[in-house]
Amino acid sequence: MREEKRTLPPSSLSLEAEMAIAECEKGAKRTYAKVAALPPPPLKPNHTLIISSSDNKQTGDNLIDRIAVALDTKKTGAKVDRIRKAKNQKDVLSCGTREDLNLIHNIVQLDKGLKVQVAKAGNPLIIIRDVIKAHTDAEIVENLLAQNKNLLQDQDLKECTMKVRYRKKARNTLECHPVLEVSPLAHKKLVEAGKVYIGLQRRPVADHSPLVQCTKCLGFGHTKAICRETEDLCSHCGGKHTWEKCQLRLDRLPPKCKNCSSTANGEGNDLKHNAFSSECPERMKWDAIARSRISYC
């Protein structure tokens, strides 16, 4: 029972998360080998509207018909990437650009029989590698803004979100990998640049997944601090011991992903990867769900 609870999506999934799950399930089953051979998926802008009817008796199919009439795409030129039914008689509508979202939002608002709201999305994350640990969080942000103005010149710095969320350990005990929450445009510019100046260093910068994975039970959506498991599970084989003490790893035997072995995807070579592998099919599914709540540029 514990395993089932841990691998199921949280009960408070947003409509955007529902949409991400639907997209994952719609595609063919991906093996680890197939995933490893693919290039990283592009980060998609998250421009999403949630539309519902003022009439509680109206069905989802009727709602889509009403939205189509209200938009009158032949006349308005409104561009919709996709639309799908969601729970509680609501439809989720996604657009490719902010301009498309604003146009559709304004059109739908004119129909008194429809209610529309913009789905709330969080800011993306970046990770800067091997930054001197002595820097305070404030110093990291101040240096990033002051020393990389050429990358942020299109940003209104007064409205630019930039804050250190947490730090990851580096191999060098005098350094760390700070993870920052930044505005969508700043994220795009910094990730494209690949490197940034921080104090007396020029360090690599990259996109960072918003997905949280527990280092104790290896599950998704929570951290070790609030994990209910009583024993550590090994990311190499899934056994009840730490990675450092794993005899299979010490004997150089192949890993066995615990998360994939708990799903229908867990067959043969699909299991031969670490539970923390970025190319794990199960992790990629949860990563898509986590990213569905983030606004990318």
C-alpha positions as CSV (number, residue, x, y, z in Angstrom):
1,M,0.0,0.0,0.0
2,R,2.8,2.4,0.8
3,E,4.3,1.8,-2.7
4,E,1.0,2.6,-4.4
5,K,0.6,5.8,-2.4
6,R,4.0,7.0,-3.2
7,T,3.9,6.5,-6.9
8,L,0.5,8.0,-7.5
9,P,0.2,11.7,-8.3
10,P,-0.6,14.0,-5.4
11,S,-4.4,14.5,-4.8
12,S,-4.0,18.3,-5.3
13,L,-2.8,18.1,-9.0
14,S,-3.5,21.3,-10.9
15,L,-5.3,21.3,-14.2
16,E,-1.9,22.0,-15.9
17,A,-0.5,18.8,-14.2
18,E,-3.5,16.8,-15.5
19,M,-2.7,18.0,-19.0
20,A,0.9,17.0,-18.6
21,I,-0.2,13.5,-17.5
22,A,-2.5,13.2,-20.4
23,E,0.2,14.1,-22.8
24,C,2.5,11.5,-21.3
25,E,-0.1,8.8,-21.4
26,K,-1.1,9.7,-25.0
27,G,2.4,8.8,-26.4
28,A,3.7,5.3,-26.9
29,K,5.5,3.7,-24.0
30,R,9.1,4.8,-23.9
31,T,11.9,2.5,-22.9
32,Y,15.1,3.7,-21.1
33,A,17.1,3.1,-24.3
34,K,14.6,5.2,-26.4
35,V,14.7,8.0,-23.9
36,A,18.5,8.0,-23.7
37,A,18.8,8.3,-27.5
38,L,16.5,11.4,-27.6
39,P,17.8,15.0,-27.3
40,P,16.5,17.0,-24.3
41,P,12.9,18.2,-25.0
42,P,12.6,21.9,-25.6
43,L,11.2,24.0,-22.8
44,K,7.7,25.1,-23.8
45,P,6.1,28.4,-22.9
46,N,3.2,27.9,-20.5
47,H,0.3,30.1,-21.6
48,T,-2.8,28.4,-20.3
49,L,-6.4,29.4,-19.7
50,I,-9.0,27.6,-17.6
51,I,-12.5,28.0,-19.0
52,S,-15.8,26.9,-17.4
53,S,-19.5,27.5,-18.0
54,S,-21.7,29.8,-15.9
55,D,-24.3,27.0,-16.3
56,N,-23.3,24.1,-14.0
57,K,-25.5,21.7,-16.0
58,Q,-23.5,22.2,-19.2
59,T,-21.3,19.2,-20.2
60,G,-17.7,19.3,-21.2
61,D,-18.6,18.6,-24.9
62,N,-21.1,21.4,-24.9
63,L,-18.5,23.7,-23.3
64,I,-16.0,23.0,-26.1
65,D,-18.7,23.8,-28.7
66,R,-19.5,27.1,-26.9
67,I,-15.9,28.1,-26.7
68,A,-15.5,27.4,-30.5
69,V,-18.5,29.6,-31.2
70,A,-17.2,32.4,-28.9
71,L,-13.7,32.4,-30.4
72,D,-15.0,32.3,-34.0
73,T,-11.4,31.7,-35.2
74,K,-12.2,32.4,-38.9
75,K,-13.1,35.9,-37.9
76,T,-10.8,36.7,-34.9
77,G,-7.7,34.7,-36.1
78,A,-7.3,33.4,-32.5
79,K,-4.6,30.6,-32.3
80,V,-5.1,27.7,-30.0
81,D,-2.4,25.0,-29.6
82,R,-4.7,22.5,-27.9
83,I,-7.8,22.2,-25.8
84,R,-8.9,19.4,-23.5
85,K,-11.6,18.6,-21.0
86,A,-10.6,18.6,-17.3
87,K,-12.4,17.8,-14.0
88,N,-15.3,19.8,-12.6
89,Q,-16.7,20.7,-16.1
90,K,-13.7,22.8,-17.0
91,D,-11.7,23.0,-20.2
92,V,-7.9,23.7,-20.4
93,L,-6.8,25.8,-23.4
94,S,-3.1,26.3,-24.2
95,C,-1.6,29.0,-26.4
96,G,1.8,29.4,-28.0
97,T,2.4,33.1,-27.1
98,R,1.3,35.6,-24.5
99,E,-0.3,37.7,-27.3
100,D,-2.5,34.7,-28.3
101,L,-3.5,34.2,-24.6
102,N,-4.5,37.8,-24.1
103,L,-6.5,37.8,-27.3
104,I,-8.4,34.7,-26.4
105,H,-8.9,35.8,-22.8
106,N,-10.5,39.1,-24.0
107,I,-12.7,37.3,-26.5
108,V,-14.0,34.7,-24.0
109,Q,-14.7,37.4,-21.4
110,L,-17.3,38.9,-23.7
111,D,-19.4,35.8,-23.5
112,K,-21.4,36.1,-20.3
113,G,-22.1,32.3,-20.3
114,L,-18.3,31.6,-19.9
115,K,-15.9,32.1,-17.1
116,V,-12.2,32.3,-17.8
117,Q,-9.0,32.6,-15.7
118,V,-5.3,32.6,-16.4
119,A,-3.7,29.5,-14.9
120,K,-1.1,30.5,-12.4
121,A,2.5,29.4,-13.2
122,G,5.7,29.5,-11.2
123,N,9.0,30.9,-12.3
124,P,11.7,28.6,-13.8
125,L,14.9,27.6,-12.0
126,I,18.6,27.8,-13.0
127,I,21.6,26.1,-11.4
128,I,25.1,27.7,-11.3
129,R,27.9,25.2,-10.9
130,D,30.9,25.5,-8.5
131,V,30.3,28.9,-6.9
132,I,32.5,29.9,-4.0
133,K,30.4,28.9,-0.9
134,A,31.5,32.0,1.1
135,H,29.2,34.2,-1.0
136,T,25.9,35.0,0.7
137,D,22.7,34.5,-1.2
138,A,22.4,38.3,-1.5
139,E,25.9,38.5,-2.9
140,I,25.2,35.9,-5.5
141,V,22.1,37.8,-6.8
142,E,23.9,41.2,-6.6
143,N,26.9,39.9,-8.6
144,L,24.7,38.1,-11.1
145,L,22.8,41.4,-11.8
146,A,25.8,43.7,-11.8
147,Q,28.3,41.5,-13.8
148,N,25.9,40.1,-16.4
149,K,24.0,43.2,-17.6
150,N,24.6,42.4,-21.2
151,L,22.4,39.3,-20.7
152,L,19.7,41.0,-18.8
153,Q,19.4,44.3,-20.8
154,D,16.0,43.3,-22.1
155,Q,14.7,42.9,-18.5
156,D,13.2,45.5,-16.3
157,L,15.4,44.8,-13.3
158,K,12.8,46.3,-10.9
159,E,10.4,43.6,-12.0
160,C,13.0,40.8,-12.5
161,T,12.6,37.9,-10.0
162,M,16.0,36.5,-8.9
163,K,16.5,34.8,-5.6
164,V,18.5,31.8,-4.3
165,R,16.1,29.0,-3.4
166,Y,18.7,26.5,-2.0
167,R,22.2,25.3,-2.5
168,K,23.4,21.8,-3.7
169,K,26.6,20.3,-2.4
170,A,29.7,20.4,-4.7
171,R,32.6,18.0,-4.6
172,N,34.9,20.8,-3.5
173,T,33.8,21.6,0.0
174,L,34.6,25.3,-0.5
175,E,32.1,25.5,-3.4
176,C,28.4,24.9,-3.9
177,H,25.8,24.8,-6.7
178,P,23.2,27.5,-6.0
179,V,19.7,27.0,-7.5
180,L,17.9,30.3,-8.2
181,E,14.4,31.1,-9.1
182,V,14.4,33.7,-12.0
183,S,11.9,35.4,-14.3
184,P,11.1,33.5,-17.6
185,L,13.0,36.0,-19.8
186,A,16.1,36.0,-17.5
187,H,16.0,32.2,-17.5
188,K,16.0,32.1,-21.3
189,K,18.9,34.6,-21.6
190,L,21.1,33.0,-18.9
191,V,20.6,29.4,-20.1
192,E,21.4,30.5,-23.7
193,A,24.6,32.2,-22.5
194,G,25.8,29.0,-20.8
195,K,28.2,30.8,-18.4
196,V,27.8,33.8,-16.0
197,Y,30.2,35.9,-13.9
198,I,29.9,35.6,-10.1
199,G,32.5,37.6,-8.2
200,L,35.9,36.4,-9.3
201,Q,34.6,33.4,-11.2
202,R,32.9,32.6,-14.6
203,R,30.7,29.6,-13.9
204,P,28.5,27.3,-16.0
205,V,24.7,28.0,-15.7
206,A,21.9,25.7,-16.9
207,D,18.2,25.1,-16.6
208,H,17.3,23.2,-13.4
209,S,14.3,20.9,-13.1
210,P,11.6,21.9,-10.6
211,L,11.0,18.3,-9.8
212,V,11.6,17.3,-6.2
213,Q,12.9,13.7,-5.5
214,C,13.3,12.2,-2.1
215,T,16.8,10.9,-1.3
216,K,15.4,8.5,1.2
217,C,12.6,6.6,-0.5
218,L,13.5,7.7,-4.0
219,G,9.9,8.9,-4.6
220,F,8.8,12.1,-6.2
221,G,7.0,15.2,-4.9
222,H,8.5,15.4,-1.5
223,T,11.9,15.7,0.3
224,K,13.7,13.5,2.8
225,A,12.7,15.9,5.6
226,I,9.0,14.9,5.3
227,C,9.4,11.4,4.1
228,R,7.3,8.8,6.0
229,E,9.6,5.9,5.2
230,T,11.7,4.6,8.1
231,E,14.6,3.2,6.1
232,D,16.8,4.5,3.3
233,L,16.4,2.9,-0.1
234,C,19.4,2.4,-2.4
235,S,19.3,4.4,-5.7
236,H,21.4,1.7,-7.4
237,C,19.3,-1.4,-6.6
238,G,16.3,-0.3,-4.5
239,G,17.3,-2.3,-1.5
240,K,17.0,-1.2,2.1
241,H,20.4,0.3,2.5
242,T,22.3,3.4,1.3
243,W,24.0,3.7,-2.1
244,E,27.4,3.7,-0.4
245,K,26.8,0.3,1.2
246,C,25.2,-1.3,-1.9
247,Q,27.0,-4.7,-2.6
248,L,25.7,-4.9,-6.1
249,R,27.3,-1.5,-6.9
250,L,30.5,-2.5,-5.3
251,D,30.5,-5.7,-7.3
252,R,30.0,-3.6,-10.4
253,L,26.7,-5.2,-11.3
254,P,24.2,-3.1,-13.3
255,P,21.7,-0.9,-11.4
256,K,18.0,-1.6,-11.1
257,C,15.7,1.4,-11.0
258,K,13.2,1.0,-8.1
259,N,10.7,3.5,-9.6
260,C,10.6,1.9,-13.0
261,S,10.3,-1.6,-11.5
262,S,7.1,-0.4,-9.7
263,T,5.4,0.5,-13.0
264,A,4.3,-1.3,-16.2
265,N,7.4,0.2,-17.9
266,G,9.7,-1.8,-15.7
267,E,10.9,-4.6,-18.1
268,G,14.3,-5.9,-19.0
269,N,16.8,-3.2,-19.9
270,D,14.4,-0.5,-18.9
271,L,15.5,-1.1,-15.3
272,K,19.2,-0.8,-15.8
273,H,19.7,2.8,-14.6
274,N,20.0,4.6,-11.3
275,A,16.8,6.0,-9.7
276,F,18.2,9.5,-10.0
277,S,19.1,9.2,-13.7
278,S,17.9,12.2,-15.7
279,E,17.0,9.7,-18.5
280,C,14.8,7.5,-16.3
281,P,11.4,7.2,-18.1
282,E,9.5,7.4,-14.8
283,R,11.5,10.5,-13.7
284,M,10.9,12.2,-17.1
285,K,7.2,11.6,-16.7
286,W,7.2,13.3,-13.3
287,D,9.5,16.1,-14.6
288,A,6.9,16.9,-17.3
289,I,4.3,17.2,-14.6
290,A,6.4,19.5,-12.5
291,R,7.3,21.7,-15.5
292,S,3.6,22.0,-16.4
293,R,3.3,24.4,-13.5
294,I,6.3,26.6,-14.7
295,S,6.2,29.6,-17.0
296,Y,9.0,29.4,-19.7
297,C,9.7,32.1,-22.2
